[in-house]
Amino acid sequence: EDFDVVRAARGSRRAVVKEFDGVVARRAITLEFTPKAAEVTERTAPILSAIEILPSGE
């Protein structure tokens, strides 16, 4: 919910590792990436390099 990747990484184009506990998913998990810029360009578009989703207790 409103996770700011740039803020968490302390700058743009930097890696961040974050765990979210207590997420309940019955059939699907939806991830939405929204740029802060009013106009989306190649430079301002959100970038995702990897994601790992594991069941609780793993």
Residue, then its C-alpha position, 0 to 999 in steps of 0.5 A: e500500500d503506497f510503497d515508494v521504491v525510490r524513497a525506500a532505496r534512498g535514491s533512484r536506480r538503486a536496489v531495494v529489498k522489502e518484505f511484506d508480512g501478513v498479505v492475504a491472497r486467495r486467488a491472486i496478488t495484484l501489483e500496480f506500479t505508478p510513476k510520480a511523473a505526470e507524463v510517463t516516458e522511458r525515463t520515468a516509467p516504473i522498472l521492476s527487475a525481480i520479485e519473489i513471492l513465498p507463502s508465509g513460513e518459508 
